[in-house]
């Protein structure tokens, strides 16, 4: 038999296993049991406002509004939806690793370690300090990946920065994109594109400038401005 747990607003409660949904009130803090502390929720975590989970968390789904912080890992079997209907913006900050099938965050998403998902849609910006693995990354503002990034599609309205190796089928950016190197199949950037190390690509279509450092291998390059290649550029076989 399931039993939902409600954590009152502005209170602190310690939990271990929740057989049902976990409802967290505004400005509440939830702590986990064990070492390291953790909460396992069989249902959905529902955050009614700004709140802190001072532990790692696993759940079937997670929904809410406000600024939500998880001081550990976040493992969600289904979807994460952090949005506000009305005034204000909602954000999610995970200090550890994060995994979920689908992620929707209205304003900002920050992940302190690795991030894995099928689809992520964020209105503002995404920062991932570990590795990123996704099917689709859709961001209105900016995406920054400190670790390796593996994705089929990265679609960003503003800017993209990948500070380690990229393995991306298509990169579609409205403004500026900078990658460390690796492979990006199709590059479509409205402003400028730069690869700081060897890059393999199928095509590059950029409205402004392109700079390729290291030895690169690829197909067609279509540039509205200037193109600078610091290493060797070989045509793909």
C-alpha positions in Angstrom: 0.0 0.0 0.0 1.4 3.4 -1.0 1.4 6.3 1.4 2.3 9.8 0.1 4.6 11.9 2.3 4.1 15.7 2.7 6.9 17.9 4.0 5.5 21.2 5.3 6.7 24.6 4.0 9.8 26.0 5.9 10.3 22.7 7.7 13.1 20.1 7.7 12.5 16.3 7.6 14.6 13.2 7.2 13.4 10.4 5.0 14.7 7.1 3.6 12.1 5.2 1.5 8.8 6.8 0.3 6.3 4.3 -1.0 4.3 6.8 -3.1 4.7 10.5 -3.9 6.8 13.0 -2.0 5.3 16.5 -1.7 7.8 19.2 -0.6 6.5 22.6 0.6 8.1 25.9 -0.2 11.4 26.7 1.5 11.5 23.2 3.0 14.6 21.0 3.4 14.6 17.2 3.0 17.5 15.1 4.3 18.2 11.5 3.4 19.1 8.4 5.5 22.3 6.4 5.4 25.8 7.3 4.3 25.9 8.9 1.9 22.4 10.2 2.6 19.7 9.1 0.1 16.0 9.1 -0.5 14.2 6.5 -2.7 10.7 7.5 -3.9 8.6 5.0 -5.7 6.3 7.7 -7.1 6.7 11.4 -8.1 8.5 14.1 -6.2 6.4 17.3 -6.3 8.1 20.6 -5.3 5.7 23.4 -4.5 8.3 26.1 -4.4 12.0 26.8 -3.6 13.3 23.8 -1.8 16.5 21.8 -1.0 17.1 18.1 -1.0 20.2 17.7 1.1 20.9 14.2 -0.2 20.8 12.0 -3.3 17.4 11.2 -4.7 15.9 8.5 -6.9 12.2 8.8 -8.1 9.9 7.8 -10.9 9.2 11.4 -11.9 10.0 14.9 -10.5 7.8 18.0 -11.1 7.8 21.4 -9.5 8.3 25.2 -9.6 10.8 27.5 -8.0 14.5 27.1 -7.5 15.2 23.5 -6.6 18.6 22.2 -5.3 19.7 18.6 -5.0 22.9 18.2 -2.9 23.7 14.8 -4.4 22.8 12.6 -7.4 19.4 12.7 -9.1 18.1 9.6 -10.7 14.7 9.8 -12.3 13.2 6.9 -14.3 10.7 9.0 -16.2 10.6 12.8 -16.6 11.7 16.0 -14.8 9.5 19.1 -15.3 10.5 22.3 -13.4 8.3 25.1 -14.6 6.4 28.1 -13.3 2.9 29.1 -14.4 2.7 32.8 -13.9 5.4 35.1 -12.5 9.0 34.1 -11.9 11.3 31.5 -13.4 12.2 28.0 -12.2 15.6 26.4 -12.1 17.2 23.1 -11.1 20.7 22.7 -9.5 22.1 19.2 -9.1 25.5 19.0 -7.3 26.1 15.4 -8.3 25.2 13.4 -11.4 21.8 13.4 -13.1 19.9 11.0 -15.2 16.3 11.0 -16.6 14.5 10.1 -19.8 13.1 13.6 -20.4 14.0 16.9 -18.7 12.2 20.3 -19.0 13.4 23.3 -17.0 12.1 26.8 -17.5 15.1 28.9 -16.7 18.4 27.2 -15.8 19.8 23.7 -15.3 23.2 23.0 -13.6 24.7 19.6 -13.1 27.8 19.2 -11.1 28.9 15.8 -12.5 27.7 13.6 -15.4 24.3 14.2 -17.1 22.4 11.6 -19.2 19.0 12.0 -20.8 17.1 11.3 -24.0 15.8 14.8 -24.4 16.4 18.0 -22.5 14.6 21.3 -23.1 15.7 24.4 -21.1 14.6 28.0 -21.7 17.7 29.7 -20.3 21.0 27.9 -19.9 22.6 24.5 -19.2 25.9 23.9 -17.5 27.2 20.4 -17.1 30.5 20.0 -15.3 31.0 16.3 -16.2 30.1 14.3 -19.3 26.9 14.8 -21.2 25.1 12.1 -23.1 21.8 12.9 -24.8 19.7 12.4 -27.9 18.5 16.0 -28.2 19.6 19.1 -26.4 17.3 22.1 -26.9 18.3 25.4 -25.2 17.0 28.9 -25.6 20.1 30.6 -24.3 23.4 28.8 -23.8 24.8 25.3 -23.3 28.2 24.6 -21.7 29.7 21.2 -21.4 32.9 20.9 -19.4 33.3 17.1 -20.1 32.9 15.1 -23.2 29.6 15.7 -25.0 27.7 13.0 -27.0 24.5 13.9 -28.7 22.5 13.5 -31.9 21.2 17.1 -32.0 22.2 20.2 -30.1 19.9 23.1 -30.9 20.7 26.3 -29.1 19.5 29.8 -29.7 22.5 31.6 -28.2 25.9 30.0 -27.7 27.5 26.6 -27.2 30.8 25.8 -25.5 32.2 22.2 -25.3 35.5 22.1 -23.4 36.3 18.5 -24.0 35.7 16.1 -27.0 32.5 16.4 -28.9 30.6 13.5 -30.6 27.6 15.3 -32.2 25.7 14.5 -35.3 24.2 18.0 -35.8 25.1 21.3 -34.1 22.6 24.1 -34.7 23.4 27.4 -33.0 22.0 30.8 -33.5 25.1 32.7 -32.2 28.5 31.4 -31.4 29.9 27.8 -30.9 33.3 26.7 -29.6 34.3 23.1 -29.3 37.5 21.4 -28.1 37.6 19.1 -31.1 36.3 15.6 -31.9 33.5 15.0 -34.4 30.6 17.2 -35.3 28.7 15.8 -38.4 26.9 18.9 -39.5 27.6 22.4 -38.2 25.0 25.1 -38.8 25.9 28.3 -36.9 24.5 31.8 -37.4 27.5 33.7 -35.9 31.0 32.2 -35.5 32.4 28.7 -35.1 35.7 27.6 -33.6 37.4 24.2 -33.0 40.4 24.4 -30.7 41.7 21.0 -31.7 41.4 18.4 -34.5 37.9 18.1 -35.8 36.1 15.7 -38.1 33.0 17.0 -39.8 30.7 16.4 -42.8 29.7 20.1 -43.5 30.1 23.5 -41.9 27.6 26.3 -42.7 28.4 29.5 -40.7 27.1 33.0 -41.2 30.2 34.7 -39.7 33.7 33.4 -39.2 35.2 29.9 -38.9 38.5 28.9 -37.2 39.9 25.4 -37.2 42.9 24.5 -35.1 44.8 21.3 -35.4 44.5 18.9 -38.3 40.9 18.6 -39.5 39.0 16.3 -41.9 35.7 17.2 -43.5 33.5 18.1 -46.4 32.0 21.3 -47.6 32.6 24.6 -45.7 30.3 27.5 -46.4 31.2 30.7 -44.6 29.7 34.2 -44.8 32.8 35.8 -43.3 36.3 34.6 -43.0 37.7 31.1 -42.6 41.1 30.4 -40.9 42.6 26.9 -40.7 45.7 26.6 -38.5 46.5 23.0 -39.3 46.0 20.6 -42.2 42.5 20.3 -43.7 41.8 17.1 -45.6 38.7 16.3 -47.6 36.6 13.4 -46.2 36.8 10.2 -48.3 
